[in-house]
């Protein structure tokens, strides 16, 4: 199914495939099983000169439109009263607590940023507020923002292929500057040697490395 979301499809056809999949799957499965593989495939094909920059841009734009549409639909579904939403979630919190703020940092480009937008939709905003940093922000600026805003957790999105070197560099800088900071790396869509990839990211300072949005949320 993910392969069918290639550049040969127009926006409407891709949206129809997603809607069809969503009828029998959860939102995180739509992202993990369809949209993220389509993005990683586009990145890989560009590296092999099978796609042009314009082709990849089309894939990213079409995917972003789908993600934004799903986000709107999710927001509309979340208009239930708060007590009803808690009951649906299987728990009721007697005393509300302030949400945890975390930074989402794209490791390299707009593809990583888009993946973070998917992840953002899977989080309960009453418990976790994910602030996505622009991929244009330099590492030094990220360090400054973490310090100024007292962020306790950073989630770095690093979609394969590539993105390993900048991710290792950011992990190392964050770990040296903030020894107590929690660092989670999302290698969403990675299909290679998982243990080796985890080791290469844990060594410079990451606390956790996850290969899917579902695993990262957990």
RAGICOR-V901080 format. One record per pair of residues at least 24 apart in sequence whose C-alpha atoms are under 10 Angstrom apart, sorted by the first residue. I is the first residue (numbers start at 1). GAP is how many residues later the second one is. Records with the same first field share a line. If there is no record, write none. Layout:
BEGIN
I: GAP + GAP
END
This chain:
BEGIN
1: 32 + 33 + 34 + 36 + 37
2: 28 + 29 + 30 + 31 + 32 + 33 + 34 + 35 + 36 + 37 + 39
3: 31 + 32 + 34 + 35 + 38
4: 30 + 34
5: 29 + 30 + 32 + 33 + 34 + 54 + 57 + 58
6: 32 + 33 + 35 + 36 + 49 + 50 + 52 + 53 + 56
7: 31 + 35 + 44 + 48 + 49 + 50 + 51 + 52 + 53 + 55
8: 47 + 51
9: 50 + 53
10: 48 + 49 + 52
11: 47 + 48 + 50 + 51 + 52 + 54 + 55
12: 50 + 54
14: 48 + 49 + 52
15: 47 + 48 + 50 + 51 + 52 + 54 + 55
16: 50
18: 48 + 52
19: 47 + 51
27: 43 + 44 + 47 + 91 + 94 + 95
28: 90 + 91 + 93 + 94 + 184 + 185 + 186 + 189
29: 183 + 184 + 185
30: 88
31: 36 + 84 + 87 + 88 + 91 + 157 + 158 + 181 + 182 + 183
32: 83 + 86 + 87 + 156 + 157 + 179 + 180 + 181 + 182
33: 156 + 179
34: 155
35: 24 + 25 + 28 + 29 + 31 + 32 + 80 + 83 + 154
36: 27 + 75 + 76 + 78 + 79 + 82 + 123 + 124 + 152 + 153 + 154 + 176 + 177
37: 122 + 123 + 151 + 152 + 153 + 154
38: 25 + 151
39: 24 + 72 + 73 + 75 + 76 + 120 + 121 + 150
40: 71 + 72 + 119 + 120 + 121 + 122 + 148 + 149 + 150
41: 119 + 120 + 148
42: 69 + 119
43: 68 + 116 + 117 + 118 + 119
44: 116 + 117 + 118
45: 116
47: 114 + 115
56: 55
57: 53 + 54
59: 52
60: 50 + 51 + 54
61: 49 + 50 + 53
63: 48 + 51 + 52
64: 47 + 50 + 51 + 53 + 54
67: 47 + 48 + 50 + 51 + 54
68: 46 + 49 + 50 + 53
70: 48 + 51
71: 46 + 47 + 49 + 50 + 51
72: 49
74: 47 + 48
75: 46
82: 44
96: 30 + 31
97: 29 + 30
98: 28 + 29 + 30 + 31
99: 25 + 26 + 27 + 28 + 29 + 30 + 31
100: 25 + 26 + 27 + 28 + 29 + 30 + 51 + 52 + 53
101: 24 + 26 + 27 + 28 + 29 + 30 + 48 + 49 + 50 + 51 + 52 + 53
102: 26 + 27 + 28 + 29 + 30 + 44 + 47 + 48 + 49 + 50 + 51 + 52 + 53 + 80 + 81
103: 26 + 27 + 28 + 29 + 30 + 39 + 42 + 43 + 46 + 48 + 49 + 50 + 51 + 52 + 53 + 80
104: 25 + 26 + 27 + 28 + 29 + 30 + 49 + 50 + 51 + 52 + 53 + 80 + 81
105: 25 + 26 + 27 + 28 + 29 + 30 + 32 + 34 + 37 + 49 + 50 + 51 + 52 + 53 + 62 + 65 + 80
106: 26 + 27 + 28 + 29 + 30 + 31 + 49 + 50 + 51 + 52 + 53 + 57 + 60 + 61 + 80
107: 27 + 28 + 32 + 48 + 49 + 50 + 51 + 52 + 55 + 56 + 57 + 58 + 59 + 60 + 61 + 62 + 63 + 78 + 79
108: 26 + 27 + 28 + 48 + 49 + 50 + 51 + 54 + 55 + 56 + 57 + 58 + 59
109: 25 + 26 + 27 + 48 + 49 + 50 + 54
110: 24 + 25 + 26
111: 24 + 46 + 47 + 48
112: 44 + 45 + 46 + 47 + 48 + 51 + 74 + 75 + 76
113: 43 + 44 + 45 + 46
114: 43
115: 42 + 43 + 44 + 71 + 73 + 98
116: 39 + 40 + 41 + 42 + 70 + 72 + 97
118: 95
119: 38 + 67 + 93 + 94 + 95 + 97 + 98
120: 93 + 97
122: 91 + 92 + 95
123: 94
130: 24 + 25
131: 24
132: 24
138: 32
139: 27 + 30 + 31 + 32 + 34 + 35
140: 30 + 33 + 34
142: 28 + 31 + 32
143: 27 + 30 + 31 + 34 + 35
146: 28 + 31 + 32 + 35
147: 30 + 31
150: 31
151: 30 + 31
152: 26 + 28 + 29 + 30 + 31
153: 27 + 28 + 29 + 30 + 31
154: 27 + 28 + 29 + 30 + 31 + 52
155: 27 + 28 + 29 + 30 + 31 + 51 + 53 + 54 + 61
156: 27 + 28 + 29 + 30 + 31 + 50 + 53
157: 27 + 28 + 29 + 30 + 31 + 53
158: 27 + 28 + 29 + 30 + 31 + 32 + 53
159: 26 + 27 + 28 + 29 + 30 + 31 + 52
160: 26 + 27 + 28 + 29 + 30 + 31 + 32
161: 26 + 28 + 29 + 30 + 31
163: 24
164: 33 + 36 + 37
165: 35 + 36
167: 34 + 37 + 39
168: 32 + 33 + 34 + 35 + 36 + 37 + 38
169: 32 + 35 + 36
170: 34 + 35 + 36
171: 30 + 31 + 32 + 33 + 34 + 35 + 36
172: 29 + 30 + 31 + 32 + 33 + 34
173: 31 + 32
174: 30 + 31 + 32
175: 29 + 30 + 31 + 32
176: 28 + 29
179: 26
181: 24 + 25 + 26
182: 24 + 25 + 26
183: 24 + 25 + 26
184: 24 + 25 + 26 + 32
185: 24 + 25 + 26 + 31
186: 24 + 25 + 26 + 27 + 29 + 30 + 31
187: 24 + 25 + 26 + 29
188: 24 + 25 + 26 + 27 + 28
189: 24
END
